[in-house]
Amino acid sequence: MNTRLKSGPSGFSLIELLIGIAIMAILAGLAMPSFQAWLQNTQIRNAAESIQNGLQRARAEAVGRNTNVEFVLGAGSSWVVQLPDGTNIESRSSNEGSRDVTVAVAPLGATTVTFNNFGGVLANNADASVPFTQVDFDSSVLAAAESQELRVTIGLGGNVRMCDPNASAPSPRAC
């Protein structure tokens, strides 16, 4: 009997390593388009949640301070929560996680929502204009089939809700 242990080379050969790297590169190449779509849809959700949170913050400030508070939508998905005299309470830049998102407001051209001390929606203080009632979010980069559109709606009582305009009626996500 031979009791000597064989000590041969252990580990990977160069060929095995190159084959493994090639397989990983192919898999990464296949996964990259869906990963990019996921990142863009995450930007849409970030913008929608940011504006929803800003609207809820403005409503809570109006009730808490017992005065009117304005939510002003800026370029892209940037916004400011402020008092009617222009005192800034909170703001957000559209560069914070949602650069490639298009925002559409209804009614067209409206930029401000004013909440009263009961949390309801008023005509805007500065110019008595109509407040916006919904904001639609879409990707400026993705095709329509890949994009997960979202909508934030504001009711007359001041309630703010995020929904999916493409979902069907029985779904709780539907608008």
C-alpha positions as CSV (number, residue, x, y, z in Angstrom):
1,M,0.0,0.0,0.0
2,N,1.1,3.5,-0.8
3,T,0.6,5.8,2.2
4,R,2.0,8.9,0.5
5,L,-0.5,11.7,-0.1
6,K,-0.5,13.1,-3.5
7,S,-0.1,16.8,-3.5
8,G,-1.2,18.2,-6.9
9,P,-2.1,21.6,-7.9
10,S,-5.2,23.1,-6.2
11,G,-7.3,26.0,-7.3
12,F,-8.4,27.2,-10.7
13,S,-6.6,27.1,-13.9
14,L,-6.4,30.2,-16.0
15,I,-8.8,28.7,-18.5
16,E,-11.4,28.0,-15.8
17,L,-11.1,31.5,-14.5
18,L,-11.6,33.1,-17.9
19,I,-14.6,30.9,-18.6
20,G,-16.1,32.0,-15.2
21,I,-15.5,35.6,-16.0
22,A,-17.0,35.3,-19.4
23,I,-20.2,33.7,-18.0
24,M,-20.5,36.4,-15.4
25,A,-20.1,39.1,-18.1
26,I,-22.8,37.6,-20.2
27,L,-25.2,37.4,-17.3
28,A,-24.4,41.0,-16.3
29,G,-25.1,42.1,-19.8
30,L,-28.4,40.4,-19.9
31,A,-29.5,41.8,-16.5
32,M,-28.3,45.4,-17.2
33,P,-31.4,46.7,-19.1
34,S,-33.9,45.5,-16.5
35,F,-31.7,46.9,-13.8
36,Q,-31.7,50.3,-15.5
37,A,-35.5,50.2,-15.8
38,W,-35.7,49.4,-12.1
39,L,-33.5,52.3,-11.3
40,Q,-35.6,54.7,-13.4
41,N,-38.8,53.4,-11.8
42,T,-37.3,54.0,-8.4
43,Q,-36.7,57.6,-9.4
44,I,-40.4,57.9,-10.3
45,R,-41.4,56.5,-6.9
46,N,-38.9,58.8,-5.1
47,A,-40.4,61.9,-6.8
48,A,-44.0,60.9,-6.1
49,E,-43.3,60.0,-2.5
50,S,-41.4,63.2,-2.0
51,I,-44.2,65.4,-3.3
52,Q,-46.8,63.3,-1.4
53,N,-44.7,63.8,1.8
54,G,-44.3,67.5,1.2
55,L,-48.1,67.9,0.7
56,Q,-48.8,66.0,3.9
57,R,-46.2,68.1,5.7
58,A,-47.8,71.3,4.5
59,R,-51.2,70.1,5.7
60,A,-49.9,69.1,9.1
61,E,-48.1,72.4,9.5
62,A,-51.3,74.3,8.6
63,V,-53.2,72.4,11.3
64,G,-50.4,72.6,13.8
65,R,-49.7,76.3,13.4
66,N,-53.5,77.1,13.0
67,T,-52.8,79.2,9.9
68,N,-52.6,78.8,6.1
69,V,-49.6,77.0,4.7
70,E,-48.6,76.8,1.0
71,F,-47.1,74.0,-0.9
72,V,-45.3,75.4,-4.0
73,L,-44.2,73.0,-6.7
74,G,-41.0,74.2,-8.5
75,A,-39.2,73.0,-11.6
76,G,-39.1,69.2,-12.0
77,S,-40.0,67.6,-8.7
78,S,-38.6,70.3,-6.4
79,W,-41.0,71.9,-3.9
80,V,-41.2,74.3,-0.9
81,V,-43.5,74.3,2.1
82,Q,-43.9,77.9,3.2
83,L,-46.1,80.4,5.1
84,P,-48.1,82.9,3.1
85,D,-45.5,85.6,4.0
86,G,-42.8,83.5,2.2
87,T,-41.2,82.0,5.4
88,N,-39.7,78.7,4.3
89,I,-40.6,75.7,6.4
90,E,-39.1,72.9,4.3
91,S,-37.9,72.4,0.8
92,R,-36.6,69.7,-1.6
93,S,-34.5,69.9,-4.8
94,S,-35.4,67.7,-7.8
95,N,-31.8,66.6,-7.9
96,E,-32.3,64.5,-4.8
97,G,-33.0,61.1,-6.4
98,S,-35.4,62.0,-9.2
99,R,-33.5,63.8,-12.0
100,D,-35.0,61.8,-15.0
101,V,-38.6,62.2,-14.0
102,T,-41.2,64.3,-15.8
103,V,-43.9,66.0,-13.7
104,A,-47.3,67.0,-15.1
105,V,-49.7,69.0,-13.0
106,A,-53.5,69.3,-13.4
107,P,-54.9,71.8,-13.9
108,L,-52.1,72.9,-16.2
109,G,-50.0,75.8,-15.0
110,A,-51.0,75.5,-11.3
111,T,-48.1,75.4,-9.0
112,T,-49.5,76.0,-5.5
113,V,-51.8,74.4,-3.0
114,T,-52.8,76.3,0.1
115,F,-54.0,74.4,3.2
116,N,-56.1,76.1,5.8
117,N,-56.0,75.5,9.6
118,F,-58.4,72.6,9.3
119,G,-56.3,70.9,6.7
120,G,-58.6,71.7,3.8
121,V,-57.6,73.1,0.5
122,L,-58.3,76.8,-0.3
123,A,-57.9,79.1,-3.3
124,N,-54.3,80.2,-3.2
125,N,-53.6,83.3,-1.1
126,A,-51.2,85.2,-3.4
127,D,-53.3,85.3,-6.6
128,A,-56.6,83.5,-5.7
129,S,-55.7,80.9,-8.4
130,V,-57.0,77.4,-8.4
131,P,-54.8,74.9,-6.6
132,F,-53.5,71.8,-8.4
133,T,-55.4,68.6,-7.7
134,Q,-53.1,66.0,-9.2
135,V,-49.5,65.4,-10.2
136,D,-48.5,62.8,-12.7
137,F,-45.0,61.3,-12.7
138,D,-43.3,59.5,-15.6
139,S,-39.8,58.7,-16.7
140,S,-38.1,60.9,-19.3
141,V,-35.7,58.1,-20.2
142,L,-37.8,54.9,-20.3
143,A,-40.2,53.7,-23.0
144,A,-43.9,53.8,-22.0
145,A,-44.1,50.0,-21.7
146,E,-41.2,49.9,-19.1
147,S,-42.2,53.0,-17.1
148,Q,-44.2,52.7,-13.9
149,E,-46.3,55.9,-13.9
150,L,-47.6,57.2,-10.6
151,R,-50.1,59.9,-9.7
152,V,-50.6,62.0,-6.5
153,T,-54.1,63.3,-6.0
154,I,-55.3,65.9,-3.5
155,G,-58.9,65.9,-2.4
156,L,-61.0,68.9,-1.3
157,G,-60.7,67.9,2.3
158,G,-56.9,68.0,1.9
159,N,-56.3,64.3,1.8
160,V,-53.3,63.3,-0.3
161,R,-53.1,59.9,-2.0
162,M,-50.6,58.2,-4.3
163,C,-52.0,55.8,-6.9
164,D,-51.2,54.0,-10.2
165,P,-53.2,55.5,-13.2
166,N,-52.7,52.2,-15.2
167,A,-54.0,49.8,-12.5
168,S,-57.5,48.4,-13.0
169,A,-60.5,49.3,-10.7
170,P,-60.5,46.5,-8.1
171,S,-56.9,47.1,-7.2
172,P,-56.2,49.3,-4.2
173,R,-53.4,51.0,-6.2
174,A,-55.9,52.2,-8.9
175,C,-56.8,55.8,-9.2
